Amino acid sequence: MNYLDNCATTKPDPEVLNTFNTVNTKYFYNPSSPHGKGLEANKLLESARDQIKSLLGLTHQSVIFTSGATESNNLVITGMARSKKQFGKTIITSKLEHPSVLETVRALEDEGFNIKYVQFNDDATLDLVHFKSILDQDVIMVCLMHVNNVMGAILPIKEIHDIIQEYPKIHFHVDCVQSFGKLPIDAKLMDSFVLSGHKFNGLKGQGILVFDQLVTITHTLFGGGQEYGFRSGTVNVASDVSLAKAMRIALNEQNDNFERMKAFKNAIESKVSQYSGIRVNSIKDGAPHVVNISFVGVKGEVIVNSFSKHGIMISTTSACSSKRAKLNETLTALHVPEDAITGSVRISFDKYTTHAHIEAFLKAFELIYEEMKELLKR
């Protein structure tokens, strides 16, 4: 089996699994309990939090452990918007965002907030001129992702940060799920950002929210006051400690993995672009681990099933929205033709991807192309 769907999830690192199992065995206690063992568990939890702060180069920011980026995005966007509504009701985001951002801001729209969508150029670069044009004194929040999970587009976080300095009440929130472990992240440029462990060889159900203004946000979860009162509920110490382990490993291997995955991306894109009826959608200078191509005129699900029969696992758009019967919003926003959108598939890599996986993909591609070429639109 050749797994090439790493934007959807990655294989857990054995060291992360070992850490999780060890902590669950030796420190299964509730870190909120006042007895000795509870205090030991809490000390381990706070040590993991301090490690993460060090890894990310944080100074005054807070690290809140969550179940993943979807929860983190919901908590911070909803809480921040409600806390700032006395100052304005406009939120800026884009049609390239993950559903956990798009559906959250749409829910806030029902509460009376105004949502503006920044435009992108056809080459998937953010239109900074348009971004500046939709900024005004009513904007309270900007929510954008660092790396797009469908096309691999990289947003200019530094430029966006610099532009919004003229609007001091704006909270700048960034979804860094697809960039951590692949690209450098500069924490000082963002007011808040989120990570998800299972995207960099951690475990599912692991996430963090890094927040710069913790006291200013309206809480949306209530209970025992864990995680600074922001996310009540018994803390999963084993998950949080093993997340710190996954982050440390990912950062240590980042540079080597970047070069290797970039070579894989270039190999696939240069090969398939030679075939009539195949369109390369991913960004040439985008994230190294994301390739998006279209079999124009053929359904993406058909292509995915064909590769699966050859033992190669790829996906259509993003796993969180692949079962929805509508065109992918990212590709639509970038003006990709409809017959290319419906025929698009994503190939994505991680540290376990090898040259053998890429060779197997390209071999299967040639076979599938021969089967499908009469159906392709040239």
N, C-alpha and C positions, 0 to 999 in steps of 0.2 A: 504494500500500500504506500502510495506516494502522496503525502499530505501537503497541499499547497493552498490552505485556507487559513493562514495564520493571522489575518486581520480579524477573523471571527473569534478565534481563540488559539492559544498555543499549548504545546505539551509542557506540563509542569517539570521543572528541573528537579532531579532526584534530591539535591541538597535542600530544596525548599520543602519537598514532601517529608524528608527526614526531620527537618526542624519542626514542622507542623506536628508530626507524630510524637516527637520527643516532648514538646511543650504540652501537648494534650495528655500525655502519660504522667509527666512529673509535676506539671503546674496547671492542673485542670480546675483549680480553685477560682472562686469568684473574686476578682480584684477589688471589688467594693466591700468585701467582708473585712471586719476589723481584726480578725484573729491573725496569728502569725503567718499561716500559709496564704491567706488572702493578701497580706502585706507583701509577701514574696512575689506573688503573681502580679501585683500592682507595680512593684519595682521593675519586674521584667517588662511589663507593658510600657512603662515610661522610658525604660532604656531603649526599647524599639523605637519609640517616638523620637527620642533624642538622636538616634542613629539616622533616622529618615531626615530630620532637620539638617544634620551634618551633610548627608549625601546630596541634598538639594541646595545646600548653601543658604539655608534660611537663617534669619536673624531674629526678628520680632514676630514672624508669622506663626500661626497656630496650625497644628496638624490634627485633623479629626478623622478617626477611622470610621469607615462606612462599609456597606456591603458591595460597593462598586460604583462606577461612574454614573450610572443612571440615577441611583439614589442621591449621589453627591450633587449632580446637576440640578435635580429637582429641589433639593434642600436649599442650595445657595441661591438659585434663580428666584424661586418663590419667596423665600425669606427676605432676600435683599430687596426685591421689587416692592413687597408690602411695607418694608421698613422705610423706604424712600418715597412712597407715593405722595407724601405731603410736599415734596420738592419737585415732582414731575412724574409723568406717567408714560414716557416713551422708552422703549427698549429696542436696541438695534441688534440684529442678528443676520443670518444669511440662509439661503435655501440649501446650502451645502452642509448644514449642521446635522449631527446625529439626531435621531428621533427623540432621544431623551431631552434634548434642548428644544427642538421644534415643537414638540407636543406640549412641553411645559409653557413656553411663551404663548402658545395658542390658547391654553387654559387660562393664562393671565389676561389674554385679550377679552375673554368672557367676563372678567372682573372689571373691565374698563380701561385696561392698559392699551397703549397704542404701540403696535409692532411695525418697525421699519426694517426692510431687507436690503442690505447693501448688495450692490451688483458686482459681478465678476466679468472680466474680459474673457473672450473665447479661449484664450490660452490658460485659463483657470487662475490667472493672477487677480488679486483683489483690486477693484477699481477704486483707488485712493481718492480720486477726484470726486467720484460719486459719494464715497464715504464722508468726505468733508462737507459735501453739500447737504447731507441729511442730519448733520450734527446741529443741535441747537440747545437752548437753555432748558428745554423740557426733557432732554435725554438723561436718564438716571443709570442706565446700564448698557454695556456692550458685551455680547456673548458670542464668541467665535471659537472655532477649533484651530489648533496649531497645524495639524496634518489631517487632510480629508481622508476618510476611510474608504472612499470609492475610487477616487482618481489619484490620490497621493499628493494633491496640491498642498504646498507649504505656505502658510500665511505669514506676512511680514510683521511679526509681533512687535518688533522695535519701532517700526514706522507708525503702527497703530497707536502704541503707547505714547509716542511723542506727540502725535496729533491731538489726542484727547487730554493732554496736559492743560490745554486752554479751557477745559471744562472740568473743574476740580470735583464736582459732585458726581461725576460718572464713575461707576464701579466697573472695572474691566475684568471680565471672567473668561477664562480660556479652558477649553477641553483639550488636554494634553494626552489623551488616551493612546492615540496612534503615534505619538512622537517620542514618548519616554523610552529610553534605551536605544533609540535610533538616531535622534538628533539632540543637540544640546538644548537645555531648557534654562532660561534665565528667570529665576523666581522674582527678581526685583521689578520686572516689567509688568507683572500681573497682580491685580488685587486679590484674585483667587484663581485656583486651577484644580483640576481633578486628574487622578490616575486610576487605572484598573489593573490589578495584579495579573489577571489571566491573559492580558495582552503582551506580557513580557516574561512568560514562562513561570508565572506564579500560579495561584489557585483561583478558581472561580469563587465569587463571594468576597473578594478582597478589594478594597478601594480606599482612597484617601481624598479628603478635601483640604486643600491648603488655603487658609483664609487670613487676610491682612487686617480686617476690622471686625473681629469676632463680637465685640460688645455692641456693634451697631445693627446687628441682624435680628429680624423677627424669627423666633423659633417656630417650627411647624410640627415638631415631635415633643411630647411631654411625658414625664415619668420620673425616674430616679435621679436624673441630673447627670448621667454619665457623659463623657466627652464634652466637658465644659457646659453641660446643660443643653448642648446643641443637638445631640443624638442620644436620647435616653434609651436604656436597655442594657442587659448584661453584656459586657464586652467580651468579644471572642479573642482572648489573649493569644492562643495558638495561631490563629489566622493573621493577627497583626504582627507578631514576631516573625513569622515566616514571610510576610510581605516585605519586611525590612531586609530579609535575606535575599529575596528575589530582586529587589531594587539594587542592592549592592552588587550582585552578580551581573545584572544587566548593564550597569554603568561600567564595570570593569571590562566587559566584553564589547562595549559599544563601538569603539573605533574599528576593531577587527571585523565585526559583523557588518558594519556599514560598507566597507570596501567589498566584502564578499557578496552581499546582497545587491549592491549596485552593479556588480559584474553579471549577476543572474538576470537582473532587470534588463540590462543592455542586450544580453544574449537573446532573450525572448523577444523583445521589441524589434530588434534588428532583423531577426529571422521571420517573424510573422508578417512584418510590414511588406515583405516581398510578394505576398500572396494577394491576388485580386479578390475583392469582396471582404477582406479583413481590414478593420479600422483599429488603429491604436488610439485609445482615449486617454491613457495615463500620461502624466506630465513628464517630459524628457528629463527635466532637472528637478523632479519632484522627489518625494520620499523614496528611499532605496528599496523598500520592501513591498511596494504596491505596483502591480501591472494590471491595467484594464484594457481589454480588447473587445471588439464586436465582430461576430459573424453576421454581417449585415443581411437582414431578411430572414434569419433563422431565430427561433425562440431561444433565449439564454438557457432556459430549463432543459431544453433538448441537448444543448451543447454540454451542460454540466453532467447530465445523465450519460452522455456518450463517453466523456472522460472518465466518469466513475466506473464504467464497464471495463476500462483499461486500468483500473486500480489507481486512478489519479483523482484526488479530491480538490476541487476548486468550487467557487460559488458564483452566484449571479451578482447581485449588488451587495448590500450589507445583510448579514444574517438576521439582524433585528427587524428588518423590513422586507425580507425576500419573499414572504408569503402574502404580501399585500398585492392586490390586483390593481396596481396603478404604476405609472411610469416613475422611474427613479428621479427624485427631485434634484439631486446633484447634477445628473447628466442633462436633465431638462433645463436647469438654470444656466448651464454652459452651452445651450443651444445645439446639443448633439441631436441629429435627426432621429425621429421616432423609431424607424426601423433599425437604427444602430443601438438605440437604448434597449429595445426589447431583445436584441441579440448580444447584449454585453455580458461578459463574464470577468471575474476578478481572480487573479493569481497572486498569492501573497506569501512572503517568506519569513523565516525566523532563524535563530541560530542553529537549529537542527536541519535546515535545508542544505542539501548537498548537490554537487555537480550531477550526481546520478539522478536526483529528482528532476533536475532541469532537462537532462538528456531524455529521460522517460517522457516528460511532458512534450518535448518537441517531436519525439517519435510518434506519440499518440496524436499530436496536432496534425501531422502530415497524413495519417490514416483517416482521421475524422474529416479533414478538409476534402480528401478525395471522395468521401461518402456524401458530403454536403455541398460540394462545389456547384452542382446544378441548381441548387436552391438559393445560392447567394446572389445578392444584388451587386452588380459590378459598377 
